[in-house]
């Protein structure tokens, strides 16, 4: 491998990380601006999670949270 290729690889990695951080910060900012005043972003405790799983509406909320977590994980590993 020549030096030009190595430099290109390093630059691509740095740019990819910067873009990923920027996208994450943008999503966080959008989340904060669209959140309702009473909402918090703190995860529920174990006892609260168990209570939510007891009723059907709690299951739907838990499924939505899992989808949101999966979406965040996918966003971090997507390559353009």
HUPEVEN-V811336 format. One record per residue. N is the residue number from 1. RES is the residue in three letters. SS is DSSP state (H for helix, E for strand, C for the rest). Layout:
n=N res=RES ss=SS
n=N res=RES ss=SS
This chain:
n=1 res=UNK ss=C
n=2 res=UNK ss=C
n=3 res=UNK ss=H
n=4 res=UNK ss=H
n=5 res=UNK ss=H
n=6 res=UNK ss=H
n=7 res=UNK ss=H
n=8 res=UNK ss=H
n=9 res=UNK ss=H
n=10 res=UNK ss=H
n=11 res=UNK ss=H
n=12 res=UNK ss=H
n=13 res=UNK ss=H
n=14 res=UNK ss=H
n=15 res=UNK ss=H
n=16 res=UNK ss=H
n=17 res=UNK ss=H
n=18 res=UNK ss=H
n=19 res=UNK ss=H
n=20 res=UNK ss=H
n=21 res=UNK ss=H
n=22 res=UNK ss=H
n=23 res=UNK ss=H
n=24 res=UNK ss=H
n=25 res=UNK ss=H
n=26 res=UNK ss=H
n=27 res=UNK ss=H
n=28 res=UNK ss=H
n=29 res=UNK ss=H
n=30 res=UNK ss=H
n=31 res=UNK ss=H
n=32 res=UNK ss=H
n=33 res=UNK ss=H
n=34 res=UNK ss=H
n=35 res=UNK ss=C
n=36 res=UNK ss=C
n=37 res=UNK ss=C
n=38 res=UNK ss=C
n=39 res=UNK ss=C
n=40 res=UNK ss=C
n=41 res=UNK ss=C
n=42 res=UNK ss=C
n=43 res=UNK ss=C
n=44 res=UNK ss=C
n=45 res=UNK ss=C
n=46 res=UNK ss=H
n=47 res=UNK ss=H
n=48 res=UNK ss=H
n=49 res=UNK ss=H
n=50 res=UNK ss=H
n=51 res=UNK ss=H
n=52 res=UNK ss=H
n=53 res=UNK ss=H
n=54 res=UNK ss=H
n=55 res=UNK ss=C
n=56 res=UNK ss=H
n=57 res=UNK ss=H
n=58 res=UNK ss=H
n=59 res=UNK ss=H
n=60 res=UNK ss=H
n=61 res=UNK ss=H
n=62 res=UNK ss=H
n=63 res=UNK ss=H
n=64 res=UNK ss=H
n=65 res=UNK ss=H
n=66 res=UNK ss=H
n=67 res=UNK ss=H
n=68 res=UNK ss=H
n=69 res=UNK ss=H
n=70 res=UNK ss=H
n=71 res=UNK ss=H
n=72 res=UNK ss=H
n=73 res=UNK ss=H
n=74 res=UNK ss=H
n=75 res=UNK ss=H
n=76 res=UNK ss=H
n=77 res=UNK ss=H
n=78 res=UNK ss=C
n=79 res=UNK ss=C
n=80 res=UNK ss=C
